[in-house]
C-alpha cells in the first residue's frame, strides 16, 4: 500500500484545516493497513519551490532557502507531534528530488509530450519577477465572473490563461501585471485525451466529490505550461535552458513528482536503492492519494498524465523512461474543506487555528478524533469550539475514558489482576461477539477510507460495553465473586478490543490503554523527527520524519486478554474540558459560533 500524502507549502505554519484534508485521514488509513498486515509506504514532504516561497521570503527579509528551512522544520514538528507515521517526510529542495524531476521531464520530452511554446508571461513591474497565474485575478472572459484566477475560473470551471483575463491585477500588491513574450515548455494534455478518458471512466468507486469533478476534466484538455521565469526551482535539463538563471520548472510540475522522488529517497536511505519498485513497479501494489478537494485536478489529471507520458502510454505512445512503467493512482481520497464560521481557514483574514497551538493545549488525539468523526470527509464541515468540547467531553472522556477507567479500577481493586471468567452468560458472550464482529465492519470502512463510519463502529462497541456494565452492576456482586470476575473479564476483553479498533484514530492514548491493561513494549509506534544530510548535496542538512513501525504490536483482530496479568490503578485517559471553552475558545483562537 502506497499512501501518498499531499505536500504542504513551506511558506508558513499549517493550520487544522490543512491536516484535516491530508494529514489525519492518511495516517488513520496507514495505521489500519499496517495493523491489517499490509506493507505500507507513506511518503510526502514540504513543497518548497515557486512564488509562494519567494513572496514569504521577501516579507520576512530572508532568502528563499532560509524561508523553506524555517517552515519545513515547523511543519515537521507539528506533523510529528500529531503522530503522522510517515516512512519519509522530506522536501522538494533535495538533490534527489531535482534529479528525479529532471528524469521524468526527459522521458516526457523524448516521447513528445512536452513542447516548447512562445507565450505571454506576466511580470511584476515593481520587482521584475514572474507572476504565476494563480497570483493574478481578474474578470473571466467566458462567464464574466469577477475574481477568476489566471489559471482557472472557479465560477465556470474553465481553464484560463492569465493574459486572457479582463482587468488583471496582482494578488500580491494589486498592481497591473506587464505581459511579455517568453518561451516555455508545455505539457501537451491534448495528447492524453483518449488515454486519460479511458482511465478515468474505470474509476467508478471513487468518492463522489472526486468522480463529479473528474467528469469535466476531459472537456478542456489543452497544453499547460510546466516552466516559469523564476530563479527558485528545479532547473530544466536541456541545452540552452539549464544555464538560464530565470528558467525553472513550475512548482506544480515538480511537486506532484514528489510522491515518486520521496519513494526513491526512502529506498536509498533504507540501504536498498531499488526498494521503491515494490510500490511503483509491482502490479499487485495499490496506491492511495490523500489531499483536499482543491488538489483534485493535479492528482486525477496532471499526475496521471505525467505517469502515462513517462511510461510511453499516452495517445502518442512512446517508450518507458529511466524508471520503467510506474504505477498509476488506484484511488484519490479527497476531503472537502474544514471551515470556521462558514469560511475557509485563512491566515490573512485571521480565521486560523494553527496545529502547534492546538497540540500544545489539547494534545494530538482529541484533534485526530474530531477530524475523523466530525471532519470534512464528504462535505464542507464547520469547526466550532462547542462541538469540539462536546465530543471530547462526552465521547472521549465520558464514554471511552470512563469505560477504561472503571473497568480496570474495579479489577485492580477486587483482584489486582485480570480476573478469570467463570461460566460466562449469554450477555457476556453477546457483548464479546459484538466486539469481534466490529473488526470486519470497521475494517471494511477503513479500507474504503470511510473514517466516520469506522470510528462510529468502534464507539458503538464502547457504548454497548458501558451499557453492559450498568446492567450487570459488578460493584454489587461482593457476595458472588465468581460472577463479578466474569463480568470484569468480559468488560476488560471488550476494552482491549475497543482499544484496538480505536488505535488508528487515537494512537497516543491507545498506547496508554495497552499499558493500563498490563501490556509492555510499543503498541502504537510513533514517528521521529531527524536531521539528516542530503544524499546529493554535501553539507546540506534536512529535517525528515521517519520511524520504525515494525516494532509496534497492534494487530487488527481480537486478542484474548491474559488472565492473571497484574493491573495497576489507572489514571484518567482524557481530561474533561471546561464547557465555557465551547462559547469562547482559547484566548489565542478566533471565536466560532
Steps between C-alpha positions, in 0.01 A plus 500: 500500500643837393357785704581815303425808708460854364806723539444809720660828391794603719399866503343498846375276781210268425154538648245235594319543169811373321546187711129416481541459124832323458648418841272312737305300234821371342642391835180329617501308171869408525480388862206276418680349200807418710281346771326293231838356395563700183833661408453875501719772351372840614684791335477875462694814585497877486439673167774764492525643150308768317375851565327430837845445653662803337211727605524383862878535489468863389248568777739364765825632358634148446627305203272242345713218641497652849122532484460140388739382774308692765154375417583144401631451854187653652275288283704188576467562874122540470446190288726291720316629807170401343635145466503474120698185422689599187760255380656810351389860521761689300514818290513608136834684537703178522747398235312173464174676418665723239654199325178295498300800372747553216490130406120503482514812283759347265278195447203724421718702264630194316147366458373831361267593786666831585543767235663846495264787440528877493245658729425821686621487858396732781774710663473717810600853388632585849717191555562364151401153619266261331144493635360147491150468360352430843631834623302694241128572528257668265172461317440171321474557122259207471240547776577850628577386856696766687767312696620241251860385540754506224493122467133421555160655561343347810157617385477333158787254551680584174879493474631849426814685401586801717538716189134429415365654822319833483657762729761266648653594836777354713372332816828592669490877474206591276708633212420430137740237368708552190475226238812416299581231246698209641569140402393214723440127492140383508354166600286409199192375685314468169724200431340313793131550426430142396734338755389708794135478402509121495690488829266741678189321376618184681509675840135448589560438870678824586348748744207688344673839528797368301288322240278803443802724451687266266205473261579850374878462476507345155288778348778761520829325438750743356876561538596624844831675580744308716784755510515853635726807496617469858833455677367261767429143393633195319703579186397381154754231390533597133768685307410866469280478809699356790728803534230765475473667844125571464370172363366242746229235512163625612440402863194288428698287253778401739274477807289208372816317398590516869295191575735297288821686588426455872458127441837491323664695784345268759641200312845655479497574874377148578815343357320347202483759217256284301251449786264762355413257220283291736254792509547651153577206268312218672158440334365369832576828681227753567541878529277744686536877474376727778429872458243778522251554221694795355769253389282253310598621154871447569443142613218388271635667186851646518688229693339213306591679176862533612510132588341394172747721312801361689374148442456561127129425532340827391304540175830537309659191653873505576746304709528484881745741664784424739271355768300263280122488515380673815177415679209744467271610787247237603294738709493871568374566851403866490342675796286812490589814697500545876355847548449739789191717523419389147830619352820322405782524750707802397820631653459840335146545633589377848268201473759243591580242767860388470587137563778582747263707717240223499752231590644708783164549671302188411742230385488302175228239554213741563572671167547168320168375636310818413629499142414130464144516631399859421740606226440585133507145366231549234378857548621833635478493880504793739734476798354639823651492846164395637498183288864428582434532874183290477668212317808509722302504824218264409653253258867488603487580873154373605451207265843362413716634782246408768461147363876444514538655844219328685562157343868495591445672836244240613721211387799655675309559821333159519756267342818698432528332163292400199240269656411152387154457342270236644195369315440794264138590438318581178546872572876451529524309173273742318721797586821321406348387170398859427856622551650218291269570207586870514845423358353386169254788483739778601780348293285505187426868562867585552598314184271741312620803699162538669642627825181631659326167455798305635536721808124480560518120493776504761301738721194275460698229676598748773138600553391136520773424756395792719140381483613146589681620812200706609272198452729248671599729792819315599549739794197331664636146461718485812317184611545336159871551411490239224229690312667833575825373350322373190339838446830685549684259271239556230524877543879495483496281188272748327715791622795327336304447179369856493849632560619311193208633295582855610878474459512651147307801629647531853853354484642696793225408745490145357856455624385609848207254500732221388724572798204539737392148401840371607664512159860603434698609197379704202132460422456792258830624356567871467702692240836663563633837381862466391767726350681325215750598233373540147589195291629710210586846635798477739457704818124556452306386807133408457235436764302184425224301666549125507452210738540132575141381485586131492545511879134561577285217633155621392323256267152530353333217688358407837773353721400317822617685808736319735343380825710587803691788343551758778309828477591835650257770607416689178526873438242697297542452126349832391451814707166674467507848348334802656154531338551877479778432249225408255371858514827687468777264394851555642639852507727441203227374266231678298147467633263277304125495551 
